[in-house]
């Protein structure tokens, strides 16, 4: 009879549960937001090396494609007098800078040590993209200029719509497997390029068929808002699958 209360009290793990809960919640919270540059990286050296090489290959592919895309888009835009196409080509140069940031990160012997700097640089590129797209969109709305019809531009937009989602998915999956938020952020910026390709295609087609010259800049402003949100998340080091 006298041992029952002790047994009941002994079976009540109040202190351990509270300690485990506190360690889990506060530790994860600090891990995610206090040190975004060193969170969740894969621990196996061989796997890290393999995924790191894949991340660099994807970044190299992004650089190669976007350099070609920028040249074709700017040239076609100048020929057609299309501000949207020229803007799309300049956006591709921002994509190149984003991929180069990833290549710079993985040139270090301990790439996760550059995670915070890479995230901040990617965030700046998101903000630059949003600022430029907003500037071009507002300028197009104020001036009333309509994108000129361009078969080359339409073909380029279709190609980007087909290629960029695949590249973005590969980058984001590699980043998730590696535990690198910078690689994931680069994949999100590639996805924004795919969105912009859709906006460009819609603007060119709607303007050519229905005369809706305002459709392209309005949709571009929506993309700019998304870019700002992605930039804020990259700057803070927050994980987001949006």
Buried (B, 14 or more C-beta within 10 A) or exposed (E): EEEEEEEEEEEEEEEEEEEEEEEEEEEEEEEBEEEBBBBBBBEEEEEBEBBBEBBBEBBBBBBEBBBEBBEBBBBBBEEBBBBBBBBBBBBBBBBBBBBBBBBBBBEEEEBBEBBBBBBBBBBBBBBBBBEBBBEBBBEBBEEEBBBBBBEBBBEBBBBBBEBBBEBBEBBBBBBBBBBBBBBBBBBBBBBBBBBBBBBBBBBBBBBBEEEBBBBBBBBBBEBBEBBBEBBBBBBBBEBBEE
